[in-house]
């Protein structure tokens, strides 16, 4: 996943992408060149604004006022790993808010330290969900079996499954983005030509 916005931002991203697709789809139905240019320009602005938001949420802590770096070291056999960042509320409720894709042995992620109480890093190891705590005083996580603890309560597994719907929505949003970009290129000639193509109809008189 290239970006992972919160739910309310994701809702607006869907709206921007669908609106851009609608503008580009109906562009060819307009016979006036200025209308087609206006529709195309509006679609471009929507896609640019949507892309800005997606770029902004390509980090777990966009626009952090008190940023600090989390260092992740991968000691597992495979150089590609996936895991989740979980936030623990004051009442002990766990909520996943970021799925990490790590390629290599070291990774750095920026976190917001204002109000930061720590996080849980959750990963499935040998078919079981496990976790390790990352504290504000020690922003380091190590991916190996010795640093993880088994999820005996099931809270970690429930938090990860609760994020599954967000993951599917993000994948769908990425598909809409690709469709909008494809249609943006495909409709470019139609937007600026002087006259729309008029299909030739062969009429046979009997």
Protein Blocks (a to p, Z undefined) as FASTA:
>chain_A
ZZdcdfklmmmmmmmmmmmmmmmmmmmmpmbfklmmmmmmmmmmmmmmmmmmmmmmmpfb
ghifbgcddddddfbfblbdcdddddddfkopacdfbdcddedjbdcddddfehpabdcd
dddeehiacdddddfklccddddfklpccdfkommmmmmmmmmmmmmmmmmmmmmmmmmm
mmmmmmmmmmmmmbdcddddddddZZ
